[in-house]
């Protein structure tokens, strides 16, 4: 799992969102402690491996926050996805 903050002067949330839209990952609106964002999840086969991805992108006060999870599995692991959601809900973005 990776948490990466970006200065929105150098990047826009649209750039991050479009990558996952191009991959046709399902997209949902999320709200984390009053901050709205988007969450994507999906999978891709790369060679002999299936990569599961989950990402949340939140914009707040001139920053873009990206929480990204990647793991190798043939199907989604609901326990891992629940842990991702719990971590996401624990964020406090000022």
N, C-alpha and C positions, 0 to 999 in steps of 0.2 A: 504494500500500500504506500502511496506517496501523496503528500500534501504539499502543494506548490502555490504560493501567493505570487501574483504578478501585478505590476503597476499598470493601471489602465491607460497611462499616457504612452506606454510602449506596445500595448496589445489591446484588442477588444474581445469581449466575450463572444462575439459573433464568430471570430476565427476558431475558437475552441469548440463552439457548438456545431459549426459546419462540418468539422472532421467526422463527428459521430452521426450527423445527419446523412452524410455521403455514404457511410457504412450501413445506413438504414436501421440503426439501433432504435428501439422504442424509446420515446422521450416522454417524461412526465414533469409536471411543474412541482417544485418542492418549496417548503417554507421552513427555514432553520432559524429559530429564535427571532422571528419577525423579518428575516431577510429572504427574499425570493430568489429562486434559482431553477436550474434544470438538471434532471438526472437521466442518464442514459445507461442501458445495459444491453449486452449482446455478446455474440461469439463469432469467431472466425477460425477457419481451418488453415493452419500454416504448416505446410508439409504434412507430417504425420501427427501433428499435435493440434488440439483444439484449445484455443485461447478464449477464456471467459473474461469479459471486461465489464467494469461498472465505474461510472464517473459522475461526480456532482460538480457543477460549475455555478458559483455564486458571485455576484457583483455587489460590492459594498464600499462606499466612501472612497472611490478612486482606486480600488483594488479589485482584482479578480482572483477568486480562490478556486483551486481545482483539487478535488480529492479523487484520487485515481487508484483503482484496484485491478490487478491482473493476476489470473491464475490459470494453470493448465488443468483442464478436466473435460471429459466428454460431454458432461451436462452441468448445469448450474448446481452449486452447492448451497442449499438454502441456509445452512448454518453460517457460512462465510458471508452471504448476502445480508443476513440479520446483523452480524457483527459490524459490517460496513454501515448499515443504517443506524446502529447504536452509536458508533463513533461520530457519524454525521450529526446526529441529534445532540451530541455533547459539545459541539463547537460553540464557542462564544465569539462572534465577530463584532468588534466595536467599531 
